[in-house]
């Protein structure tokens, strides 16, 4: 029963009434694949009463600069630090970079990102692109372009996607540039502000 979750909501008064009685209660539990009708003793109900209220959410950030060595080539954005992980995790890709985000339950999710860019070169305007990749395939109509003028200062970009996610299909956020001087940068803390991550990615089940 370690992986089962109570599907039926039970109010606190009912739980208190059950504490001193040897009874069972009809409910539905999730075995990882299906909802099953079962009768559970009140002690089991007490163990799982909070389960329906636990939100599926993960928040991750990166503490390093992220750069491209090649132009016009998609590269996954990494997050080397886990802030919150409730049934959402990040794993390493084939290059040992933490770019693969997994959810523990199928459903509709909000994928939100915050990225800090800079361009440290002159010349004409250049462009970065950001899009979503799911199960190693680019997701249609998810691309966004950013334009950088010469020697532009820091630019913070925020956005989100609402997608259907599957437990076996990793989610990735991809970026590409047509000038390798466009980078995502982090900053250390100073007397004015705390640390600044180069990327923050949050995934929440709706």
C-alpha positions in Angstrom: 0.0 0.0 0.0 3.0 2.3 0.0 2.2 3.6 -3.5 -1.5 3.8 -3.0 -3.3 7.1 -2.5 -6.8 7.8 -1.2 -9.1 9.1 -3.9 -12.1 9.8 -1.7 -12.1 12.9 0.5 -12.8 12.2 4.1 -13.4 15.1 6.5 -11.6 15.4 9.9 -14.7 14.8 11.9 -15.2 11.4 10.3 -11.6 10.5 11.0 -11.9 11.5 14.7 -15.0 9.3 14.9 -13.2 6.4 13.5 -10.2 6.5 15.8 -11.7 4.4 18.5 -13.7 2.0 16.4 -12.7 -1.2 14.7 -14.3 -0.5 11.3 -13.4 -0.3 7.6 -14.3 2.3 5.1 -15.1 2.0 1.4 -12.8 4.1 -0.8 -10.7 4.1 -3.9 -7.0 3.8 -4.0 -4.5 4.2 -6.8 -2.1 1.3 -7.5 0.1 3.3 -9.9 -2.0 2.4 -12.9 -5.7 2.2 -12.0 -8.1 3.3 -9.3 -9.3 0.3 -7.4 -12.3 0.0 -5.0 -11.2 -1.3 -1.6 -12.2 -1.5 2.0 -9.5 -0.1 4.3 -9.2 0.0 8.1 -9.4 3.4 9.6 -5.7 3.3 10.5 -4.9 3.1 6.8 -7.2 6.0 6.1 -5.4 8.0 8.7 -2.1 7.3 6.9 -3.4 8.6 3.6 -5.8 11.3 4.5 -3.4 14.1 3.4 -2.6 12.4 0.1 -5.3 14.2 -2.0 -4.0 17.6 -1.0 -0.3 17.0 -1.9 0.4 19.0 -5.0 2.6 17.6 -7.8 5.2 20.2 -8.4 8.9 20.6 -9.1 11.1 23.7 -9.1 14.7 23.6 -10.4 17.4 26.1 -11.2 20.9 26.3 -12.5 23.9 27.9 -10.8 26.3 28.2 -13.8 26.6 30.0 -17.1 25.1 28.2 -20.1 26.7 28.8 -23.5 26.6 27.5 -27.1 29.7 26.4 -28.9 27.8 26.2 -32.2 25.2 28.4 -33.9 21.8 27.3 -35.0 21.9 24.1 -33.0 19.3 23.1 -30.4 20.7 22.5 -26.9 18.8 21.5 -23.8 18.7 23.9 -20.9 20.0 22.4 -17.7 19.1 22.8 -14.0 21.8 21.5 -11.6 19.9 22.3 -8.4 16.5 21.0 -7.1 14.5 23.4 -5.0 11.2 21.6 -4.7 10.5 18.0 -5.8 7.1 16.5 -5.2 6.6 13.8 -7.9 8.6 15.9 -10.4 12.3 15.1 -10.9 15.2 16.0 -13.1 17.7 13.4 -14.6 20.8 13.5 -16.6 20.8 13.2 -20.4 23.3 11.2 -22.4 25.8 14.0 -22.0 25.5 13.8 -18.2 23.6 17.1 -18.1 20.5 17.5 -15.9 18.0 18.4 -18.6 15.4 15.6 -18.5 12.3 16.4 -16.4 10.0 13.6 -15.4 6.5 13.6 -13.8 5.3 10.7 -11.6 1.7 11.0 -12.8 0.1 11.4 -16.2 -1.9 14.6 -16.7 -2.0 18.2 -17.8 1.0 20.3 -16.5 2.1 23.9 -16.6 5.8 24.3 -17.5 7.1 27.7 -16.5 10.6 29.1 -17.1 12.7 32.1 -16.3 16.0 32.7 -18.1 18.7 35.4 -17.8 20.5 36.2 -21.0 23.3 38.6 -22.1 25.0 39.3 -25.4 28.6 40.5 -25.1 29.5 41.4 -28.7 28.9 44.1 -31.3 27.6 44.0 -34.8 24.0 43.6 -36.1 21.1 42.3 -34.2 21.2 38.6 -33.4 18.6 36.0 -32.3 17.9 33.3 -29.7 15.1 30.7 -30.0 13.4 28.8 -27.2 11.1 25.8 -27.6 9.7 22.7 -25.9 10.8 19.1 -26.5 8.8 16.1 -25.2 10.0 12.5 -25.4 13.0 13.7 -27.4 10.8 15.3 -30.1 10.3 19.0 -30.7 6.7 20.1 -29.9 5.1 21.9 -32.8 4.2 25.6 -32.3 6.2 26.1 -29.1 9.1 28.2 -30.5 9.7 31.8 -29.3 12.3 34.2 -30.7 14.4 36.8 -28.8 16.3 39.6 -30.5 19.5 41.0 -29.1 21.1 44.2 -30.2 24.9 44.7 -30.0 26.4 44.6 -26.5 23.0 44.3 -25.0 22.7 44.2 -21.2 21.0 41.5 -19.2 17.6 40.3 -20.4 15.3 38.2 -18.3 12.8 36.1 -20.2 9.8 34.4 -18.7 7.2 32.1 -20.3 5.1 29.0 -19.9 3.6 26.1 -21.7 0.5 24.0 -20.8 1.1 20.5 -22.0 -0.1 16.9 -21.6 2.7 14.9 -19.9 3.3 11.2 -19.5 5.4 9.5 -16.8 7.6 7.8 -19.3 8.2 10.8 -21.6 10.8 13.4 -20.4 10.3 17.1 -20.9 13.1 19.4 -22.0 13.4 23.1 -22.7 15.6 23.8 -25.7 17.5 26.9 -26.9 19.5 27.9 -30.0 21.4 31.0 -31.0 22.8 32.5 -34.3 25.6 34.2 -32.3 27.6 32.3 -29.6 28.1 35.5 -27.7 24.4 35.2 -26.6 24.6 33.3 -23.3 22.6 32.5 -20.2 24.4 33.8 -17.1 24.3 33.3 -13.4 25.5 35.8 -10.8 26.9 35.4 -7.3 25.5 37.2 -4.3 26.7 40.7 -3.4 25.9 43.4 -0.9 22.8 44.3 -2.9 21.2 41.1 -4.0 21.2 37.3 -3.5 22.5 34.8 -6.1 20.9 34.9 -9.6 20.4 31.6 -11.4 20.9 31.4 -15.2 17.7 29.3 -15.5 14.6 28.4 -13.4 12.2 25.7 -14.6 9.0 24.9 -12.6 6.5 22.1 -13.5 3.1 21.9 -11.8 0.2 19.5 -12.4 -3.0 21.4 -13.0 
